[in-house]
Amino acid sequence: MAMLGEVIKKDTIYYFKEKLIEKCANKFENFATPSLTLRDAKNLPEASNFFNPTSKEIASIFIKGLIHVIKNSKDRITAYTDPDPKPKVITFKSKISVKSKEYYKKIKEYGKNLKIN
């Protein structure tokens, strides 16, 4: 929890669950674009619509599991799932990605029609 910026005093951890989830979700979402770009850039425009909701879902599962283990140290992090997956969200990143793809197609077509002497 300290790594996530929360305060630990003696045996007490002070945290706000929603704040922790948001912090983690932002880090996961920021990691998603470069990660997918290196692995499968052609699917980036469509996939980027899911980065925000998926990051929140993963962060929520992670933080809830972490809090559970802290409160119940005899348990381990096991099967925590979100029964309510969120739909995709059109983000600024995904809009840029779609526009870039459109411009690339236009430039490619322009290049085909260009005659060089």
Residue pairs with C-beta under 8 A, 6 or more apart in sequence:
1 8
1 13
1 15
1 20
1 66
1 70
2 8
4 15
4 20
4 23
4 24
5 23
6 13
6 14
6 15
6 20
7 13
7 14
7 15
8 14
13 70
15 67
17 63
17 64
17 67
20 59
20 63
21 56
21 59
21 60
21 63
22 56
22 59
23 59
24 55
24 58
24 59
24 62
24 63
25 52
25 55
25 56
25 58
25 59
25 60
26 55
28 54
28 55
28 58
28 59
29 51
29 52
29 55
32 47
32 48
32 51
32 54
32 55
33 44
33 48
33 51
33 93
36 43
36 44
36 47
36 48
37 44
40 47
44 97
45 94
45 97
45 98
45 100
45 101
46 94
48 91
48 93
48 94
48 97
49 88
49 89
49 90
49 91
49 94
50 88
50 89
51 91
51 93
51 94
52 89
52 91
53 85
53 86
53 87
53 88
53 89
54 86
56 86
57 82
57 85
57 86
60 82
61 80
61 81
61 82
64 80
65 77
65 80
66 77
68 75
68 77
68 80
69 75
69 76
69 77
